[in-house]
Amino acid sequence: MKAKRGGQDKAKEHKFLEHWNVQPWPEQVDGDALLQDLAKHLIRYLVLPAKGDTAVALWILHTWVFDCFDITQRPRRAMRGN
């Protein structure tokens, strides 16, 4: 397969996804403030149901810490109908 792709090496693969090479923030991050900022940006560009901005912001944060845990909670429809 490597020969068919033109012999791409690992360096080229990493350069393609270079924007995902994120370094930890140097100071402690206020999680609540980050969540609120994400929610504000979401409602600026998306039409969401009530509390949908919070649900999507939590999901975004979850994707960034996913590798930190052995198991992860399955999303529930807790926001629906409340």
Number of C-alpha atoms within 10 A of each C-alpha: 7 8 7 7 8 8 10 12 10 9 8 11 10 12 11 10 9 10 8 9 9 7 6 8 7 6 6 7 10 8 10 9 10 13 18 15 12 19 19 14 12 17 14 10 8 10 10 13 11 12 13 17 22 19 18 16 20 15 12 13 14 14 9 9 10 11 10 9 7 6 8 11 6 6 8 7 9 8 12 10 6 7
